[in-house]
C-alpha cells in the first residue's frame, strides 16, 4: 500500500491515500478517475517484471490483457 501512484496533476502519493474521485495518470498518458476503493486485507503478492525491466507487485486476482497468438486475452496473475 506504500507504492507511489501518479496523480493527474503530476504528484506521486502512496496507494493507501487514493480515494474515490481522484484523477490518476495511466501509462498511455490519459487520465482515469477512481470510482471506488475496496480494501482486501492482507493478500499474497507476486512480483511481475515488465519488458522494460520495471517491476510491479500485484495480487493473484490482478487482471492483465495479454497477446496470445493472434488475439488479446484477459487473464489473472495466478493464471
N, C-alpha and C positions, 0 to 999 in steps of 0.2 A: 504493500500500500504506500510505500515511500517513493516508488518510481515517479520521476517527473513526467508531467503531461503538458504538452504545448497548448496554451490558450490562443484564441484567435488574435488577441492583442500582442502576442509575441512573448508573453511571460510564461515561465515554467512553474507549475505548482505540483506538490505531491498528489498522487492519485486519490489519497484519502480526503482531500479537500474539495474534490469535484462535486458539484451539486446540480440538480435539475435546472435547466435554463442556461448553464454555462456554454459558451461557444468555444469549441476546440478546433484546432487546425489538423486536418488529416494529411497523410503522406503526399497526396497529389496536389496539395496546396489549397483545397477548398475548406469550407467551414462546416462543421457538424454541431448541432445542438444536442446537449444531453437531455434526454426525455425522462430518465429515471435512474435511480441508484438503488441497487438491490444487494445489501450485504450478504455474503455467502458463508461467513465464518472462515475458519482455517481450512484450506484445501491444499492437497499436494500440488506442486508446481513442476512444470517441465521447462527446461531452458532450450529455446529454439534458436539456432544460429541461422542468420539470414545470408543470402548470397553476397551481400556487401560487407560481411564479417561482423555486423552488429548482432546483438542477441536480445531476446525478449523472454521474460519468464511469464508463463501462462498456465492456466488451469487446464485440466483434461477436456473440459466442455467448450473451450475456446473454438470458434469457427474460423476456418480458413478456406478461401477459394483457391483451388489448385488446378493446374493444367494437367489433364490426364489423356494422353494420346491426342485426340483431335477435339476435345471438349473440356469445358470447365466443370468442376465438381466441387461441392461444399462438403468438407469433412471436419471432424473434431481433432484436437490434438491427440487424443487417445487413439483415434483411428490411424 
